[in-house]
């Protein structure tokens, strides 16, 4: 019997409550999720594992989400091409431009609207044929 492939998600988030909530909701919906707590751990995880999408908190200790994204984009193919969705509480007008300029593909404002997140994840799954 063929097991159906599921979307493999990396969540880079330093707030434990956000980690637990996101993990619970994504796992319940059938996504496979790994969690790291800062940008350096995200870079290391991407080097070691193939992900279908990264949910990247913008403000984290050690290396923030913007710098982590830049470093991931500097990795060799296919590692550098994984879609990255920023998670941010920043609501400034230039936030989207800054995130896209850093190499992020999209963003979701915090607190996370999970309907929007699931819609974005579903679109990515469709693009890669899952």
PyMOL CGO cylinders between C-alpha atoms (Angstrom):
from pymol import cmd
from pymol.cgo import CYLINDER

trace = [
    CYLINDER, 0.00, 0.00, 0.00, 1.40, 3.40, -0.97, 0.3, 1, 1, 1, 1, 1, 1,
    CYLINDER, 1.40, 3.40, -0.97, 1.51, 5.90, 1.85, 0.3, 1, 1, 1, 1, 1, 1,
    CYLINDER, 1.51, 5.90, 1.85, 0.34, 9.33, 0.76, 0.3, 1, 1, 1, 1, 1, 1,
    CYLINDER, 0.34, 9.33, 0.76, 3.12, 11.91, 0.88, 0.3, 1, 1, 1, 1, 1, 1,
    CYLINDER, 3.12, 11.91, 0.88, 2.41, 14.81, 3.21, 0.3, 1, 1, 1, 1, 1, 1,
    CYLINDER, 2.41, 14.81, 3.21, 3.75, 18.33, 3.25, 0.3, 1, 1, 1, 1, 1, 1,
    CYLINDER, 3.75, 18.33, 3.25, 6.95, 18.56, 5.29, 0.3, 1, 1, 1, 1, 1, 1,
    CYLINDER, 6.95, 18.56, 5.29, 7.00, 21.84, 7.25, 0.3, 1, 1, 1, 1, 1, 1,
    CYLINDER, 7.00, 21.84, 7.25, 9.78, 23.51, 9.22, 0.3, 1, 1, 1, 1, 1, 1,
    CYLINDER, 9.78, 23.51, 9.22, 8.52, 25.95, 11.85, 0.3, 1, 1, 1, 1, 1, 1,
    CYLINDER, 8.52, 25.95, 11.85, 11.15, 28.43, 13.06, 0.3, 1, 1, 1, 1, 1, 1,
    CYLINDER, 11.15, 28.43, 13.06, 9.54, 30.04, 16.12, 0.3, 1, 1, 1, 1, 1, 1,
    CYLINDER, 9.54, 30.04, 16.12, 10.99, 30.96, 19.51, 0.3, 1, 1, 1, 1, 1, 1,
    CYLINDER, 10.99, 30.96, 19.51, 7.73, 31.31, 21.49, 0.3, 1, 1, 1, 1, 1, 1,
    CYLINDER, 7.73, 31.31, 21.49, 6.76, 27.95, 23.03, 0.3, 1, 1, 1, 1, 1, 1,
    CYLINDER, 6.76, 27.95, 23.03, 3.01, 28.65, 23.03, 0.3, 1, 1, 1, 1, 1, 1,
    CYLINDER, 3.01, 28.65, 23.03, 3.11, 29.50, 19.30, 0.3, 1, 1, 1, 1, 1, 1,
    CYLINDER, 3.11, 29.50, 19.30, 5.14, 26.34, 18.67, 0.3, 1, 1, 1, 1, 1, 1,
    CYLINDER, 5.14, 26.34, 18.67, 2.64, 24.12, 20.49, 0.3, 1, 1, 1, 1, 1, 1,
    CYLINDER, 2.64, 24.12, 20.49, -0.45, 25.64, 18.90, 0.3, 1, 1, 1, 1, 1, 1,
    CYLINDER, -0.45, 25.64, 18.90, 0.96, 25.54, 15.39, 0.3, 1, 1, 1, 1, 1, 1,
    CYLINDER, 0.96, 25.54, 15.39, 2.30, 22.02, 15.82, 0.3, 1, 1, 1, 1, 1, 1,
    CYLINDER, 2.30, 22.02, 15.82, -1.02, 20.74, 17.14, 0.3, 1, 1, 1, 1, 1, 1,
    CYLINDER, -1.02, 20.74, 17.14, -3.08, 22.30, 14.35, 0.3, 1, 1, 1, 1, 1, 1,
    CYLINDER, -3.08, 22.30, 14.35, -0.73, 21.29, 11.54, 0.3, 1, 1, 1, 1, 1, 1,
    CYLINDER, -0.73, 21.29, 11.54, -0.27, 17.74, 12.83, 0.3, 1, 1, 1, 1, 1, 1,
    CYLINDER, -0.27, 17.74, 12.83, -4.03, 17.36, 13.22, 0.3, 1, 1, 1, 1, 1, 1,
    CYLINDER, -4.03, 17.36, 13.22, -4.39, 18.37, 9.57, 0.3, 1, 1, 1, 1, 1, 1,
    CYLINDER, -4.39, 18.37, 9.57, -1.87, 15.75, 8.46, 0.3, 1, 1, 1, 1, 1, 1,
    CYLINDER, -1.87, 15.75, 8.46, 1.22, 17.90, 7.96, 0.3, 1, 1, 1, 1, 1, 1,
    CYLINDER, 1.22, 17.90, 7.96, 4.62, 16.70, 9.12, 0.3, 1, 1, 1, 1, 1, 1,
    CYLINDER, 4.62, 16.70, 9.12, 6.25, 19.44, 11.19, 0.3, 1, 1, 1, 1, 1, 1,
    CYLINDER, 6.25, 19.44, 11.19, 9.68, 20.00, 12.69, 0.3, 1, 1, 1, 1, 1, 1,
    CYLINDER, 9.68, 20.00, 12.69, 10.30, 22.89, 15.07, 0.3, 1, 1, 1, 1, 1, 1,
    CYLINDER, 10.30, 22.89, 15.07, 13.39, 24.99, 15.69, 0.3, 1, 1, 1, 1, 1, 1,
    CYLINDER, 13.39, 24.99, 15.69, 13.76, 27.96, 18.02, 0.3, 1, 1, 1, 1, 1, 1,
    CYLINDER, 13.76, 27.96, 18.02, 16.01, 30.36, 16.15, 0.3, 1, 1, 1, 1, 1, 1,
    CYLINDER, 16.01, 30.36, 16.15, 17.39, 31.26, 12.76, 0.3, 1, 1, 1, 1, 1, 1,
    CYLINDER, 17.39, 31.26, 12.76, 20.64, 29.33, 13.14, 0.3, 1, 1, 1, 1, 1, 1,
    CYLINDER, 20.64, 29.33, 13.14, 18.72, 26.15, 13.95, 0.3, 1, 1, 1, 1, 1, 1,
    CYLINDER, 18.72, 26.15, 13.95, 16.53, 26.78, 10.89, 0.3, 1, 1, 1, 1, 1, 1,
    CYLINDER, 16.53, 26.78, 10.89, 19.57, 27.04, 8.63, 0.3, 1, 1, 1, 1, 1, 1,
    CYLINDER, 19.57, 27.04, 8.63, 21.03, 23.87, 10.14, 0.3, 1, 1, 1, 1, 1, 1,
    CYLINDER, 21.03, 23.87, 10.14, 17.71, 22.01, 9.74, 0.3, 1, 1, 1, 1, 1, 1,
    CYLINDER, 17.71, 22.01, 9.74, 17.42, 23.00, 6.07, 0.3, 1, 1, 1, 1, 1, 1,
    CYLINDER, 17.42, 23.00, 6.07, 20.97, 21.77, 5.43, 0.3, 1, 1, 1, 1, 1, 1,
    CYLINDER, 20.97, 21.77, 5.43, 20.09, 18.38, 6.95, 0.3, 1, 1, 1, 1, 1, 1,
    CYLINDER, 20.09, 18.38, 6.95, 16.50, 17.80, 5.80, 0.3, 1, 1, 1, 1, 1, 1,
    CYLINDER, 16.50, 17.80, 5.80, 14.41, 18.48, 2.71, 0.3, 1, 1, 1, 1, 1, 1,
    CYLINDER, 14.41, 18.48, 2.71, 11.38, 20.63, 3.54, 0.3, 1, 1, 1, 1, 1, 1,
    CYLINDER, 11.38, 20.63, 3.54, 8.44, 21.58, 1.35, 0.3, 1, 1, 1, 1, 1, 1,
    CYLINDER, 8.44, 21.58, 1.35, 7.91, 24.89, 3.15, 0.3, 1, 1, 1, 1, 1, 1,
    CYLINDER, 7.91, 24.89, 3.15, 9.39, 26.91, 6.00, 0.3, 1, 1, 1, 1, 1, 1,
    CYLINDER, 9.39, 26.91, 6.00, 7.30, 29.02, 8.37, 0.3, 1, 1, 1, 1, 1, 1,
    CYLINDER, 7.30, 29.02, 8.37, 9.83, 31.60, 9.55, 0.3, 1, 1, 1, 1, 1, 1,
    CYLINDER, 9.83, 31.60, 9.55, 9.26, 33.88, 12.52, 0.3, 1, 1, 1, 1, 1, 1,
    CYLINDER, 9.26, 33.88, 12.52, 10.86, 37.22, 11.76, 0.3, 1, 1, 1, 1, 1, 1,
    CYLINDER, 10.86, 37.22, 11.76, 11.99, 38.16, 15.27, 0.3, 1, 1, 1, 1, 1, 1,
    CYLINDER, 11.99, 38.16, 15.27, 14.04, 35.40, 16.91, 0.3, 1, 1, 1, 1, 1, 1,
    CYLINDER, 14.04, 35.40, 16.91, 17.20, 35.20, 19.02, 0.3, 1, 1, 1, 1, 1, 1,
    CYLINDER, 17.20, 35.20, 19.02, 20.69, 34.50, 17.63, 0.3, 1, 1, 1, 1, 1, 1,
    CYLINDER, 20.69, 34.50, 17.63, 19.83, 34.96, 13.96, 0.3, 1, 1, 1, 1, 1, 1,
    CYLINDER, 19.83, 34.96, 13.96, 16.51, 36.59, 13.05, 0.3, 1, 1, 1, 1, 1, 1,
    CYLINDER, 16.51, 36.59, 13.05, 14.21, 35.29, 10.33, 0.3, 1, 1, 1, 1, 1, 1,
    CYLINDER, 14.21, 35.29, 10.33, 15.36, 37.79, 7.73, 0.3, 1, 1, 1, 1, 1, 1,
    CYLINDER, 15.36, 37.79, 7.73, 19.03, 36.88, 8.04, 0.3, 1, 1, 1, 1, 1, 1,
    CYLINDER, 19.03, 36.88, 8.04, 18.20, 33.16, 8.26, 0.3, 1, 1, 1, 1, 1, 1,
    CYLINDER, 18.20, 33.16, 8.26, 16.24, 33.49, 5.01, 0.3, 1, 1, 1, 1, 1, 1,
    CYLINDER, 16.24, 33.49, 5.01, 19.16, 35.23, 3.30, 0.3, 1, 1, 1, 1, 1, 1,
    CYLINDER, 19.16, 35.23, 3.30, 21.48, 32.43, 4.39, 0.3, 1, 1, 1, 1, 1, 1,
    CYLINDER, 21.48, 32.43, 4.39, 19.06, 29.72, 3.25, 0.3, 1, 1, 1, 1, 1, 1,
    CYLINDER, 19.06, 29.72, 3.25, 18.76, 31.43, -0.14, 0.3, 1, 1, 1, 1, 1, 1,
    CYLINDER, 18.76, 31.43, -0.14, 22.58, 31.27, -0.40, 0.3, 1, 1, 1, 1, 1, 1,
    CYLINDER, 22.58, 31.27, -0.40, 22.59, 27.46, -0.03, 0.3, 1, 1, 1, 1, 1, 1,
    CYLINDER, 22.59, 27.46, -0.03, 22.96, 25.27, -3.15, 0.3, 1, 1, 1, 1, 1, 1,
    CYLINDER, 22.96, 25.27, -3.15, 19.93, 23.99, -5.07, 0.3, 1, 1, 1, 1, 1, 1,
    CYLINDER, 19.93, 23.99, -5.07, 17.47, 22.58, -4.16, 0.3, 1, 1, 1, 1, 1, 1,
    CYLINDER, 17.47, 22.58, -4.16, 17.89, 23.77, -0.56, 0.3, 1, 1, 1, 1, 1, 1,
    CYLINDER, 17.89, 23.77, -0.56, 17.81, 27.44, -1.54, 0.3, 1, 1, 1, 1, 1, 1,
    CYLINDER, 17.81, 27.44, -1.54, 14.48, 27.18, -3.36, 0.3, 1, 1, 1, 1, 1, 1,
    CYLINDER, 14.48, 27.18, -3.36, 12.18, 26.00, -0.56, 0.3, 1, 1, 1, 1, 1, 1,
    CYLINDER, 12.18, 26.00, -0.56, 9.22, 28.37, -0.13, 0.3, 1, 1, 1, 1, 1, 1,
    CYLINDER, 9.22, 28.37, -0.13, 9.53, 30.52, 2.99, 0.3, 1, 1, 1, 1, 1, 1,
    CYLINDER, 9.53, 30.52, 2.99, 6.51, 32.14, 4.61, 0.3, 1, 1, 1, 1, 1, 1,
    CYLINDER, 6.51, 32.14, 4.61, 7.33, 34.84, 7.14, 0.3, 1, 1, 1, 1, 1, 1,
    CYLINDER, 7.33, 34.84, 7.14, 5.40, 34.99, 10.40, 0.3, 1, 1, 1, 1, 1, 1,
    CYLINDER, 5.40, 34.99, 10.40, 5.45, 38.53, 11.73, 0.3, 1, 1, 1, 1, 1, 1,
    CYLINDER, 5.45, 38.53, 11.73, 3.74, 40.82, 14.19, 0.3, 1, 1, 1, 1, 1, 1,
    CYLINDER, 3.74, 40.82, 14.19, 5.17, 43.81, 12.34, 0.3, 1, 1, 1, 1, 1, 1,
    CYLINDER, 5.17, 43.81, 12.34, 2.43, 45.77, 10.62, 0.3, 1, 1, 1, 1, 1, 1,
    CYLINDER, 2.43, 45.77, 10.62, 4.46, 48.52, 8.94, 0.3, 1, 1, 1, 1, 1, 1,
    CYLINDER, 4.46, 48.52, 8.94, 3.63, 49.39, 5.33, 0.3, 1, 1, 1, 1, 1, 1,
    CYLINDER, 3.63, 49.39, 5.33, 7.14, 48.47, 4.14, 0.3, 1, 1, 1, 1, 1, 1,
    CYLINDER, 7.14, 48.47, 4.14, 7.17, 45.11, 5.98, 0.3, 1, 1, 1, 1, 1, 1,
    CYLINDER, 7.17, 45.11, 5.98, 6.06, 43.09, 2.94, 0.3, 1, 1, 1, 1, 1, 1,
    CYLINDER, 6.06, 43.09, 2.94, 8.66, 44.74, 0.71, 0.3, 1, 1, 1, 1, 1, 1,
    CYLINDER, 8.66, 44.74, 0.71, 11.43, 44.10, 3.26, 0.3, 1, 1, 1, 1, 1, 1,
    CYLINDER, 11.43, 44.10, 3.26, 10.45, 40.44, 3.67, 0.3, 1, 1, 1, 1, 1, 1,
    CYLINDER, 10.45, 40.44, 3.67, 10.23, 39.80, -0.06, 0.3, 1, 1, 1, 1, 1, 1,
    CYLINDER, 10.23, 39.80, -0.06, 13.55, 41.59, -0.62, 0.3, 1, 1, 1, 1, 1, 1,
    CYLINDER, 13.55, 41.59, -0.62, 15.13, 39.24, 1.95, 0.3, 1, 1, 1, 1, 1, 1,
    CYLINDER, 15.13, 39.24, 1.95, 14.00, 36.24, -0.11, 0.3, 1, 1, 1, 1, 1, 1,
    CYLINDER, 14.00, 36.24, -0.11, 10.76, 35.28, 1.60, 0.3, 1, 1, 1, 1, 1, 1,
    CYLINDER, 10.76, 35.28, 1.60, 7.95, 34.17, -0.69, 0.3, 1, 1, 1, 1, 1, 1,
    CYLINDER, 7.95, 34.17, -0.69, 5.00, 35.31, 1.39, 0.3, 1, 1, 1, 1, 1, 1,
    CYLINDER, 5.00, 35.31, 1.39, 4.04, 36.39, 4.87, 0.3, 1, 1, 1, 1, 1, 1,
    CYLINDER, 4.04, 36.39, 4.87, 1.32, 35.97, 7.46, 0.3, 1, 1, 1, 1, 1, 1,
    CYLINDER, 1.32, 35.97, 7.46, 0.65, 38.49, 10.21, 0.3, 1, 1, 1, 1, 1, 1,
    CYLINDER, 0.65, 38.49, 10.21, 0.57, 37.41, 13.83, 0.3, 1, 1, 1, 1, 1, 1,
    CYLINDER, 0.57, 37.41, 13.83, -1.52, 36.35, 15.55, 0.3, 1, 1, 1, 1, 1, 1,
    CYLINDER, -1.52, 36.35, 15.55, -1.73, 33.70, 12.87, 0.3, 1, 1, 1, 1, 1, 1,
    CYLINDER, -1.73, 33.70, 12.87, -5.04, 33.29, 11.11, 0.3, 1, 1, 1, 1, 1, 1,
    CYLINDER, -5.04, 33.29, 11.11, -4.93, 29.53, 10.59, 0.3, 1, 1, 1, 1, 1, 1,
    CYLINDER, -4.93, 29.53, 10.59, -7.47, 29.63, 7.74, 0.3, 1, 1, 1, 1, 1, 1,
    CYLINDER, -7.47, 29.63, 7.74, -5.01, 31.82, 5.82, 0.3, 1, 1, 1, 1, 1, 1,
    CYLINDER, -5.01, 31.82, 5.82, -2.07, 29.59, 6.78, 0.3, 1, 1, 1, 1, 1, 1,
    CYLINDER, -2.07, 29.59, 6.78, -3.87, 26.41, 5.67, 0.3, 1, 1, 1, 1, 1, 1,
    CYLINDER, -3.87, 26.41, 5.67, -4.86, 28.09, 2.40, 0.3, 1, 1, 1, 1, 1, 1,
    CYLINDER, -4.86, 28.09, 2.40, -1.21, 29.00, 1.70, 0.3, 1, 1, 1, 1, 1, 1,
    CYLINDER, -1.21, 29.00, 1.70, 0.02, 25.51, 2.65, 0.3, 1, 1, 1, 1, 1, 1,
    CYLINDER, 0.02, 25.51, 2.65, -2.63, 23.92, 0.43, 0.3, 1, 1, 1, 1, 1, 1,
    CYLINDER, -2.63, 23.92, 0.43, -1.51, 26.08, -2.50, 0.3, 1, 1, 1, 1, 1, 1,
    CYLINDER, -1.51, 26.08, -2.50, 2.11, 24.99, -1.98, 0.3, 1, 1, 1, 1, 1, 1,
    CYLINDER, 2.11, 24.99, -1.98, 1.07, 21.33, -1.75, 0.3, 1, 1, 1, 1, 1, 1,
    CYLINDER, 1.07, 21.33, -1.75, -0.83, 21.68, -5.04, 0.3, 1, 1, 1, 1, 1, 1,
    CYLINDER, -0.83, 21.68, -5.04, 2.17, 23.33, -6.74, 0.3, 1, 1, 1, 1, 1, 1,
    CYLINDER, 2.17, 23.33, -6.74, 4.43, 20.43, -5.86, 0.3, 1, 1, 1, 1, 1, 1,
    CYLINDER, 4.43, 20.43, -5.86, 1.85, 17.75, -6.58, 0.3, 1, 1, 1, 1, 1, 1,
    CYLINDER, 1.85, 17.75, -6.58, 0.98, 16.55, -3.10, 0.3, 1, 1, 1, 1, 1, 1,
]
cmd.load_cgo(trace, "trace")
